[in-house]
């Protein structure tokens, strides 16, 4: 270990060394500190290395050396920077500057906020500039500030919360009563164009709360009533003429070929070679349309009677095109067979009963209990029919339950005909 150099009486900056003090670390090592007295009257302890290297030259009264940009004399907004605040710098790690506002108030703020023009006046002036109490914006009058928003009262008497920027920029001018009036009258929708459709009025007869219908005129001259959300989402862009043009170009809108049998006929699809079976007596009302296949079903497009949507061959044969409360069920599950003997009008619930998935969902194997659980769904109620150790017995119980609950609409595998 080297010999200790005696620093007693020596002067380093504002510090005068008085005497050494021995300190011991937790591990037992001895460190020598020097007790010093500053010119300001305070005392402090420091190491000889800090004194001799010039790192420590005072007790801290002079503060740290400022290495930033000098903002003294700069003007920002309605204030002038006077200089660096030494007292604040001693207490905190960041620098604060003394500023003078045009109103005469002197205040301090950080250099970062000053350089970025986050502060351009004293807090009192800032509060006055941002106080909009009593000011009127459209139908709204600002009452008081709550948090970052302003409580406002509308001319209609309702209270609401709005931001200052929304009020000053004119984004909001009422509590919403203006919009409600426009919605009822349809003023905010009239004249808007969605694809080929132009809104002309609100369909008050069809509109419901949360479901608004608009009367639109298409570029082709046809008027239609369309849901507003369908227009905004882009689901509907015309009265149907645009879709018909696509179909015409895709399928060449050619007349369907017809095959005549002894007791029925077959209409060949315009977009593939599949045939749709029909009764001879139904051909006169089907021959006016060009029929094409879509997911196994026969469809056609009509402009006059059936407005903008496609029509189903099965629905047209059963005369229920406009009745959306019923469905047409193919008894043998062959959607290409549209003869009356294979079609029946049913409800949505009855149509679901005649599904293979509903048939198999009635029975499930319980691996843990080694049993077969039987249940049946009837009118949205799941009815449990018990658990059986034999699968054959469980299948028999299921078939009998379907006969009781579903009757003629139950799924019958023997009636299923392969469409191919």
C-alpha positions as CSV (number, residue, x, y, z in Angstrom):
1,X,0.0,0.0,0.0
2,X,1.4,3.5,-1.0
3,X,2.3,6.2,1.5
4,X,-0.6,8.6,2.4
5,X,0.0,12.1,1.0
6,X,-0.9,14.7,3.5
7,X,-3.3,17.3,2.0
8,X,-4.0,19.2,5.2
9,X,-4.1,22.9,4.7
10,X,-4.1,22.6,0.9
11,X,-6.7,24.5,-1.2
12,X,-8.7,23.0,-4.1
13,X,-11.1,25.5,-5.7
14,X,-13.3,26.8,-2.9
15,X,-12.4,23.9,-0.6
16,X,-9.7,24.0,2.2
17,X,-8.6,20.6,3.5
18,X,-8.8,20.4,7.4
19,X,-8.0,16.8,8.4
20,X,-8.3,13.1,7.2
21,X,-11.1,10.8,8.3
22,X,-10.8,7.0,8.1
23,X,-13.7,5.0,6.7
24,X,-14.1,1.2,6.5
25,X,-16.0,-0.6,3.8
26,X,-18.3,-3.6,4.6
27,X,-15.5,-5.9,3.5
28,X,-13.1,-4.3,6.0
29,X,-11.0,-2.2,3.6
30,X,-9.9,1.2,4.9
31,X,-10.5,4.3,2.8
32,X,-9.3,7.8,3.7
33,X,-11.6,10.7,3.3
34,X,-10.6,14.4,3.8
35,X,-12.8,16.8,5.7
36,X,-13.0,20.1,3.9
37,X,-14.4,23.5,4.5
38,X,-15.9,25.5,1.7
39,X,-15.7,29.3,1.3
40,X,-19.5,29.5,1.7
41,X,-19.1,28.0,5.3
42,X,-20.4,24.5,4.6
43,X,-18.3,21.4,5.1
44,X,-18.0,18.1,3.2
45,X,-16.0,14.9,3.0
46,X,-14.4,13.7,-0.2
47,X,-11.5,11.5,-1.4
48,X,-8.0,12.7,-2.3
49,X,-8.6,11.5,-5.9
50,X,-11.6,13.8,-6.3
51,X,-9.6,16.8,-4.9
52,X,-6.4,16.3,-6.9
53,X,-8.2,15.5,-10.2
54,X,-10.3,18.7,-9.9
55,X,-13.6,16.7,-9.8
56,X,-14.6,18.2,-6.5
57,X,-14.0,22.0,-6.1
58,X,-16.8,23.0,-3.8
59,X,-19.4,21.7,-1.4
60,X,-22.0,22.0,-4.3
61,X,-22.9,25.7,-3.8
62,X,-21.7,26.6,-7.3
63,X,-23.8,23.9,-8.9
64,X,-22.9,21.7,-11.8
65,X,-21.3,23.2,-14.9
66,X,-24.0,24.0,-17.5
67,X,-23.2,22.5,-20.9
68,X,-26.5,23.1,-22.7
69,X,-27.6,25.9,-25.1
70,X,-27.8,29.3,-23.5
71,X,-31.4,30.6,-23.9
72,X,-30.7,34.0,-22.2
73,X,-32.4,36.8,-24.1
74,X,-34.4,34.6,-26.4
75,X,-38.1,35.5,-27.0
76,X,-40.8,32.9,-27.3
77,X,-44.4,34.1,-27.8
78,X,-45.1,36.8,-25.2
79,X,-42.2,36.0,-22.9
80,X,-38.4,36.7,-22.7
81,X,-35.8,34.3,-21.1
82,X,-33.9,36.1,-18.4
83,X,-31.3,33.4,-17.6
84,X,-30.6,30.1,-15.9
85,X,-32.0,29.6,-12.4
86,X,-29.1,28.4,-10.3
87,X,-31.1,27.5,-7.2
88,X,-33.4,25.2,-9.2
89,X,-30.4,23.6,-10.9
90,X,-28.9,22.7,-7.5
91,X,-32.0,20.9,-6.3
92,X,-32.9,19.1,-9.6
93,X,-31.0,17.3,-12.3
94,X,-32.6,19.3,-15.2
95,X,-32.2,23.0,-15.9
96,X,-34.8,25.7,-15.3
97,X,-34.8,29.1,-16.7
98,X,-36.2,32.4,-15.4
99,X,-38.6,34.0,-17.8
100,X,-40.5,37.3,-17.9
101,X,-44.0,37.6,-19.4
102,X,-45.2,40.7,-21.1
103,X,-47.8,41.0,-18.3
104,X,-44.9,41.5,-15.8
105,X,-45.0,38.1,-14.1
106,X,-41.7,36.2,-13.6
107,X,-41.8,32.4,-13.7
108,X,-39.5,29.4,-14.3
109,X,-39.8,26.6,-16.8
110,X,-37.6,23.9,-18.3
111,X,-35.4,24.6,-21.3
112,X,-36.9,21.7,-23.3
113,X,-40.4,23.2,-23.0
114,X,-39.1,26.7,-23.9
115,X,-37.1,25.5,-27.0
116,X,-40.1,23.4,-28.3
117,X,-42.5,26.4,-27.8
118,X,-44.6,24.4,-25.3
119,X,-44.7,27.5,-23.1
120,X,-45.1,31.0,-24.6
121,X,-46.5,33.0,-21.6
122,X,-46.9,32.8,-17.8
123,X,-49.4,30.3,-16.3
124,X,-51.8,33.2,-15.5
125,X,-51.9,34.4,-19.1
126,X,-52.1,30.8,-20.4
127,X,-55.2,30.2,-18.2
128,X,-56.9,33.3,-19.4
129,X,-56.2,32.5,-23.1
130,X,-57.6,29.0,-22.7
131,X,-60.6,30.0,-20.7
132,X,-63.7,29.7,-22.9
133,X,-66.2,29.9,-20.1
134,X,-69.4,31.7,-21.4
135,X,-68.3,31.5,-25.1
136,X,-70.9,30.1,-27.6
137,X,-70.1,27.6,-30.3
138,X,-73.1,26.9,-32.5
139,X,-75.8,25.8,-30.1
140,X,-73.3,25.0,-27.3
141,X,-72.3,27.4,-24.5
142,X,-69.2,26.4,-22.4
143,X,-69.9,26.3,-18.7
144,X,-66.8,25.0,-16.9
145,X,-63.8,22.8,-17.5
146,X,-63.7,19.3,-16.1
147,X,-60.5,17.5,-16.6
148,X,-59.5,17.9,-20.3
149,X,-63.0,18.6,-21.5
150,X,-65.6,21.3,-21.1
151,X,-69.1,20.9,-19.8
152,X,-71.5,22.7,-22.2
153,X,-75.2,23.4,-22.3
154,X,-77.1,23.2,-25.6
155,X,-79.9,25.5,-26.6
156,X,-82.2,22.5,-26.3
157,X,-81.3,22.2,-22.6
158,X,-79.1,19.1,-22.7
159,X,-75.7,19.0,-21.0
160,X,-72.7,17.4,-22.8
161,X,-68.9,17.2,-22.5
162,X,-66.8,18.4,-25.4
163,X,-63.1,19.1,-26.0
164,X,-61.9,22.6,-26.6
165,X,-60.4,21.8,-30.0
166,X,-63.7,20.2,-31.2
167,X,-65.6,23.4,-30.2
168,X,-63.1,25.8,-31.7
169,X,-62.7,23.9,-35.0
170,X,-66.4,23.6,-35.4
171,X,-66.4,19.8,-35.4
172,X,-69.3,19.8,-32.9
173,X,-71.9,22.5,-32.6
174,X,-74.7,20.8,-30.6
175,X,-75.4,18.0,-28.1
176,X,-76.5,15.9,-31.0
177,X,-80.0,17.3,-31.5
178,X,-79.0,18.7,-34.9
179,X,-78.0,15.3,-36.1
180,X,-81.1,13.7,-34.7
181,X,-83.2,16.1,-36.7
182,X,-81.2,15.5,-39.8
183,X,-81.5,11.7,-39.3
184,X,-85.3,11.9,-39.0
185,X,-85.6,14.1,-42.1
186,X,-82.8,12.4,-44.0
187,X,-81.2,15.7,-44.9
188,X,-77.7,14.3,-44.2
189,X,-78.2,11.4,-46.6
190,X,-80.0,13.2,-49.5
191,X,-77.9,13.6,-52.6
192,X,-75.2,11.1,-51.5
193,X,-74.0,8.7,-54.1
194,X,-73.1,5.1,-53.5
195,X,-71.9,3.4,-56.7
196,X,-74.7,3.8,-59.2
197,X,-77.3,4.7,-56.5
198,X,-78.2,8.3,-55.4
199,X,-80.2,8.8,-52.2
200,X,-83.4,10.8,-52.7
201,X,-85.3,10.2,-49.5
202,X,-85.8,8.1,-46.4
203,X,-88.1,5.0,-46.6
204,X,-90.1,5.8,-43.4
205,X,-92.4,2.7,-43.9
206,X,-89.5,0.2,-43.8
207,X,-87.2,2.0,-41.4
208,X,-87.0,0.7,-37.8
209,X,-84.9,1.8,-34.8
210,X,-81.3,0.9,-35.6
211,X,-82.2,-0.2,-39.2
212,X,-82.6,2.7,-41.6
213,X,-83.8,2.3,-45.2
214,X,-83.1,4.8,-48.0
215,X,-85.0,5.3,-51.3
216,X,-82.4,5.5,-54.0
217,X,-82.5,6.1,-57.8
218,X,-80.1,4.1,-59.9
219,X,-78.3,5.4,-62.9
220,X,-80.5,3.2,-65.1
221,X,-83.6,5.0,-63.7
222,X,-85.0,2.4,-61.4
223,X,-86.0,3.3,-57.7
224,X,-85.1,0.9,-54.9
225,X,-85.2,0.9,-51.1
226,X,-81.9,-0.2,-49.6
227,X,-80.6,-0.4,-46.0
228,X,-78.2,2.4,-45.2
229,X,-75.5,0.2,-43.7
230,X,-75.5,-2.0,-46.9
231,X,-74.8,1.2,-48.9
232,X,-72.0,2.4,-46.6
233,X,-70.4,-1.0,-46.5
234,X,-70.4,-1.3,-50.3
235,X,-72.6,-4.4,-50.3
236,X,-75.1,-2.8,-52.7
237,X,-73.9,-0.4,-55.4
238,X,-76.8,-0.6,-57.9
239,X,-80.5,-1.6,-58.3
240,X,-79.1,-4.9,-59.6
241,X,-78.2,-3.9,-63.1
242,X,-74.5,-3.9,-62.4
243,X,-74.7,-7.5,-61.2
244,X,-76.9,-8.5,-64.2
245,X,-74.2,-7.0,-66.5
246,X,-71.6,-9.2,-64.8
247,X,-73.8,-12.3,-65.1
248,X,-74.6,-11.5,-68.7
249,X,-70.9,-11.1,-69.5
250,X,-69.9,-14.2,-67.5
251,X,-72.7,-16.6,-68.7
252,X,-73.3,-14.8,-72.0
253,X,-76.9,-14.7,-70.8
254,X,-77.7,-17.5,-73.2
255,X,-81.0,-19.3,-73.3
256,X,-80.9,-22.6,-71.3
257,X,-81.0,-25.9,-73.2
258,X,-84.0,-28.1,-72.4
259,X,-84.2,-31.9,-72.4
260,X,-87.7,-33.3,-72.5
261,X,-88.6,-36.6,-70.9
262,X,-91.9,-38.5,-70.7
263,X,-93.1,-37.1,-67.4
264,X,-90.7,-34.2,-66.7
265,X,-88.1,-31.9,-68.2
266,X,-84.5,-30.9,-67.5
267,X,-83.1,-27.3,-67.8
268,X,-79.4,-27.2,-68.4
269,X,-77.4,-24.6,-66.3
270,X,-75.9,-21.7,-68.3
271,X,-72.6,-21.8,-66.4
272,X,-71.9,-25.6,-66.4
273,X,-73.3,-28.9,-67.7
274,X,-75.6,-29.7,-64.7
275,X,-79.3,-30.3,-65.2
276,X,-82.2,-29.1,-63.1
277,X,-85.2,-31.4,-63.1
278,X,-88.7,-29.7,-63.4
279,X,-92.3,-30.6,-64.1
280,X,-93.5,-29.9,-67.6
281,X,-96.3,-27.7,-66.3
282,X,-93.7,-25.3,-64.7
283,X,-91.7,-24.7,-67.8
284,X,-93.8,-21.8,-69.1
285,X,-92.9,-19.6,-66.1
286,X,-89.3,-20.7,-66.0
287,X,-88.4,-20.2,-69.7
288,X,-88.3,-16.4,-69.3
289,X,-85.1,-16.5,-67.3
290,X,-81.5,-17.6,-67.7
291,X,-80.8,-20.1,-65.0
292,X,-77.4,-20.7,-63.6
293,X,-76.0,-22.8,-60.7
294,X,-74.7,-21.3,-57.5
295,X,-73.6,-23.7,-54.8
296,X,-75.8,-26.4,-56.1
297,X,-79.0,-24.3,-56.4
298,X,-80.6,-22.9,-59.5
299,X,-80.9,-19.1,-59.6
300,X,-81.8,-16.4,-62.1
301,X,-81.9,-12.6,-62.2
302,X,-85.0,-10.5,-62.8
303,X,-85.3,-6.8,-63.2
304,X,-89.0,-6.2,-63.2
305,X,-91.0,-8.2,-60.7
306,X,-88.4,-9.3,-58.3
307,X,-86.4,-6.1,-58.1
308,X,-82.7,-6.3,-57.3
309,X,-82.2,-9.7,-55.9
310,X,-81.7,-13.1,-57.5
311,X,-84.6,-15.5,-57.6
312,X,-84.6,-19.2,-56.7
313,X,-86.0,-21.7,-59.1
314,X,-87.5,-23.7,-56.2
315,X,-89.2,-20.6,-54.7
316,X,-90.6,-19.6,-58.1
317,X,-92.1,-23.1,-58.6
318,X,-93.7,-23.1,-55.1
319,X,-94.9,-19.5,-55.6
320,X,-93.2,-18.1,-52.4
321,X,-90.6,-15.7,-53.9
322,X,-91.6,-12.7,-51.7
323,X,-92.5,-14.7,-48.6
324,X,-89.3,-14.6,-46.5
325,X,-90.9,-16.3,-43.5
326,X,-90.8,-19.8,-45.2
327,X,-88.3,-21.9,-46.9
328,X,-88.4,-24.5,-49.7
329,X,-87.1,-27.9,-48.6
330,X,-85.8,-30.5,-51.0
331,X,-87.1,-33.7,-49.5
332,X,-84.5,-36.1,-50.9
333,X,-81.7,-33.5,-50.4
334,X,-81.0,-33.4,-54.2
335,X,-81.1,-29.6,-54.9
336,X,-81.0,-30.4,-58.7
337,X,-84.5,-32.0,-58.4
338,X,-87.0,-29.2,-58.5
339,X,-90.1,-31.3,-59.3
340,X,-93.1,-30.6,-57.0
341,X,-93.0,-34.1,-55.6
342,X,-89.5,-33.3,-54.1
343,X,-90.4,-29.8,-52.8
344,X,-92.3,-28.6,-49.8
345,X,-92.8,-25.3,-48.0
346,X,-91.5,-25.5,-44.4
347,X,-90.4,-23.2,-41.7
348,X,-86.7,-22.5,-40.9
349,X,-87.0,-24.8,-37.9
350,X,-88.6,-27.7,-39.9
351,X,-85.9,-27.2,-42.6
352,X,-83.2,-27.7,-40.0
353,X,-84.7,-30.9,-38.8
354,X,-84.2,-32.4,-42.2
355,X,-80.4,-32.1,-41.9
356,X,-77.9,-34.8,-41.5
357,X,-75.9,-32.8,-38.9
358,X,-79.0,-32.5,-36.7
359,X,-79.5,-36.3,-37.1
360,X,-76.0,-37.2,-35.9
361,X,-75.9,-34.5,-33.2
362,X,-78.6,-36.4,-31.3
363,X,-76.2,-39.1,-30.1
364,X,-72.8,-38.8,-28.5
365,X,-70.4,-41.3,-27.0
366,X,-69.3,-40.7,-23.4
367,X,-65.8,-42.2,-23.3
368,X,-65.4,-41.7,-19.5
369,X,-68.7,-43.4,-18.6
370,X,-68.6,-45.8,-21.5
371,X,-72.1,-45.0,-22.5
372,X,-74.0,-43.4,-25.4
373,X,-75.9,-40.1,-24.5
374,X,-79.1,-39.4,-26.4
375,X,-80.7,-36.0,-26.7
376,X,-82.8,-34.1,-29.1
377,X,-83.3,-30.3,-29.8
378,X,-86.9,-29.2,-30.2
379,X,-87.9,-25.6,-30.4
380,X,-84.5,-24.4,-29.2
381,X,-84.8,-26.7,-26.1
382,X,-82.3,-29.5,-25.6
383,X,-84.2,-32.5,-24.3
384,X,-82.0,-35.3,-22.8
385,X,-83.3,-38.8,-23.4
386,X,-80.8,-40.7,-21.2
387,X,-77.6,-42.7,-21.4
388,X,-77.4,-46.2,-22.8
389,X,-74.6,-48.8,-22.8
390,X,-75.5,-50.2,-26.1
391,X,-75.1,-48.1,-29.2
392,X,-77.9,-50.0,-31.0
393,X,-80.3,-49.2,-28.2
394,X,-79.3,-45.5,-28.3
395,X,-79.8,-45.3,-32.0
396,X,-83.3,-46.9,-31.7
397,X,-84.2,-44.4,-28.9
398,X,-83.0,-41.5,-31.2
399,X,-85.1,-42.7,-34.2
400,X,-88.2,-43.0,-32.1
401,X,-87.7,-39.5,-30.6
402,X,-87.3,-38.0,-34.0
403,X,-90.5,-39.7,-35.2
404,X,-92.3,-38.2,-32.2
405,X,-90.9,-34.7,-32.3
406,X,-90.0,-34.1,-36.0
407,X,-92.6,-36.3,-37.7
408,X,-92.5,-36.1,-41.5
409,X,-89.7,-33.5,-41.3
410,X,-87.2,-35.8,-39.7
411,X,-84.0,-36.8,-41.6
412,X,-84.5,-40.1,-43.4
413,X,-81.3,-41.5,-44.9
414,X,-83.3,-43.8,-47.2
415,X,-84.9,-40.8,-48.9
416,X,-81.6,-39.1,-49.7
417,X,-80.6,-39.2,-53.3
418,X,-77.1,-38.5,-54.5
419,X,-77.0,-35.4,-56.6
420,X,-74.3,-36.8,-58.9
